[in-house]
């Protein structure tokens, strides 16, 4: 039984890893390319305007933490290196910053749509179960990243979007809480509130399936 459990964890990790790398790479690349188009070439100068996942990978967040999560069975925790943004280079700081901040989550939603199209094609063609499950995981994971990154908690994109829409002392202080934002996120993940968030994710996925008639 233990061997089967280990085997299932390995299969789960091999399903997760490619989608994780694709999703975080496209997310960070989207921030970088929009920032560059709007006047901030900081990410480009630092080699982050690329779809090379190794340029966006963080040893702890992209490798160690996901491996530890799968090995221990706790909630998945992982991240990429944030793309450096110099908002002082934007012509319209608030509007441009909102666009750049939203570019990451939006890219994940678009990826979810793309993966879902391939999922439907392979599902109806009775393709390999692994391929079908891999594509469905891509849909789930990118819907998750879309919604999660819009939460108005540092260091997520949602807090910048909130400040850009409602610039005031309260939202400015919220951006500045730094490390405490990560503590808030951990509290959220391990609190009953997380169930409501996952209900939202499942609702979005049901909408996808209903569109496909599945």
GIKA-V936001 format. One record per pair of residues at least 24 apart in sequence whose ideal C-beta (glycine too) atoms are under 10 Angstrom apart, sorted by the first residue. I is the first residue (numbers start at 1). GAP is how many residues later the second one is. Records with the same first field share a line. If there is no record, write none. Layout:
BEGIN
I: GAP / GAP
END
This chain:
BEGIN
5: 68
6: 65
9: 61 / 62 / 64
10: 60
11: 119 / 122
12: 58 / 64 / 121 / 125
13: 53 / 54 / 56 / 57 / 58
14: 116 / 120
15: 115 / 118 / 119 / 120 / 121 / 122 / 123 / 126
16: 50 / 53 / 54 / 60 / 62 / 118 / 121 / 125
17: 45 / 46 / 49 / 50 / 53 / 61
18: 35 / 116 / 119 / 120
19: 92 / 96 / 115 / 116 / 117 / 118 / 119 / 120 / 121 / 122 / 123 / 126
20: 33 / 42 / 46 / 56 / 58 / 60 / 117 / 118 / 121 / 125
21: 32 / 33 / 35 / 36 / 41 / 59
22: 29 / 31 / 89 / 93 / 116 / 119 / 120
23: 30 / 57 / 84 / 85 / 88 / 89 / 92 / 115 / 118 / 119 / 121 / 122 / 123
24: 29 / 32 / 33 / 34 / 37 / 38 / 54 / 55 / 56 / 57 / 80 / 84 / 117 / 121
25: 25 / 26 / 27 / 28 / 29 / 30 / 31 / 32 / 37 / 55 / 82
26: 25 / 27 / 30 / 78 / 81 / 82 / 84 / 85 / 88 / 116 / 119
27: 29 / 53 / 56 / 76 / 77 / 78 / 79 / 80 / 81 / 84 / 115 / 118 / 119 / 122 / 130
28: 25 / 27 / 28 / 29 / 52 / 53 / 54 / 55 / 75 / 76 / 79
29: 24 / 26 / 27 / 54 / 74 / 75 / 78
30: 53 / 70 / 72 / 73 / 74 / 75 / 76 / 77 / 78 / 80 / 81
31: 25 / 51 / 52 / 53 / 54 / 69 / 70 / 71 / 72 / 73 / 74 / 76 / 126
32: 24 / 51 / 52 / 53 / 68 / 71 / 72
33: 50 / 67 / 70 / 74
34: 49 / 51 / 62 / 65 / 66 / 67 / 68 / 69 / 70 / 72 / 73
35: 48 / 49 / 50 / 51 / 52 / 54 / 55 / 61 / 62 / 64 / 65 / 66 / 68
36: 53 / 64
37: 59 / 62 / 63 / 66
38: 47 / 49 / 51 / 52 / 53 / 54 / 57 / 58 / 59 / 61 / 62 / 65
39: 47 / 48 / 49 / 50 / 51 / 52 / 53 / 57
40: 43 / 44 / 45 / 46 / 47 / 48 / 49 / 50 / 56 / 57 / 60
41: 45 / 48
42: 41 / 42 / 43 / 44 / 45 / 47
43: 39 / 40 / 41 / 42 / 43 / 57
45: 39
46: 35 / 37 / 38
48: 33 / 34 / 35 / 36
49: 34
53: 27
55: 25 / 26 / 28
56: 24 / 25 / 26 / 27
57: 24
58: 24
74: 115 / 116
75: 111 / 114 / 115 / 119
76: 65 / 68 / 113
77: 108 / 109 / 112
79: 76 / 103
80: 24
82: 73 / 75
85: 75
87: 73 / 77
92: 72
93: 71 / 74
94: 66 / 69 / 70 / 71 / 73
95: 69 / 70
96: 68
97: 63 / 64 / 66 / 67 / 70
98: 59 / 62 / 63 / 64 / 65 / 66 / 67
99: 62 / 65
100: 57 / 60 / 61 / 64
101: 48 / 49 / 55 / 56 / 57 / 58 / 59 / 60 / 61 / 62 / 63
102: 47 / 48 / 55 / 56 / 58 / 59 / 62
103: 54
104: 41 / 42 / 45 / 46 / 52 / 53
105: 37 / 40 / 41 / 42 / 43 / 44 / 45 / 46 / 51 / 52 / 53 / 56
106: 40 / 43 / 44 / 51
107: 35 / 38 / 39 / 42
108: 33 / 34 / 35 / 36 / 37 / 38 / 39 / 40 / 41 / 42
109: 33 / 34 / 36 / 37 / 38 / 41 / 95
110: 32 / 36
111: 27 / 28 / 30 / 31 / 32 / 34 / 35
112: 26 / 27 / 28 / 29 / 30 / 31 / 32 / 33 / 34 / 92 / 93 / 96
113: 26 / 29 / 30 / 95
114: 24 / 25 / 28
115: 24 / 25 / 26 / 27 / 28 / 93
116: 24 / 26 / 27 / 89 / 92 / 93 / 95 / 96
117: 95
119: 89 / 90 / 93 / 95
120: 88 / 89 / 91 / 92 / 93 / 94
123: 89 / 91
124: 88 / 90
136: 69 / 72 / 73
139: 65 / 66 / 69 / 70
140: 61 / 62 / 64 / 65 / 68
141: 60
143: 57 / 58 / 59 / 60 / 61 / 62 / 64 / 65
144: 53 / 54 / 56 / 57 / 60 / 61
146: 55 / 58
147: 50 / 51 / 53 / 54 / 57
148: 37 / 40 / 41 / 49 / 53
151: 30 / 33 / 34 / 37 / 46
152: 29
153: 24 / 27 / 28 / 29 / 30 / 31 / 32 / 34 / 35
154: 24 / 25 / 26 / 27 / 28 / 30 / 31
155: 24 / 26 / 27 / 30
156: 25 / 26 / 29
END
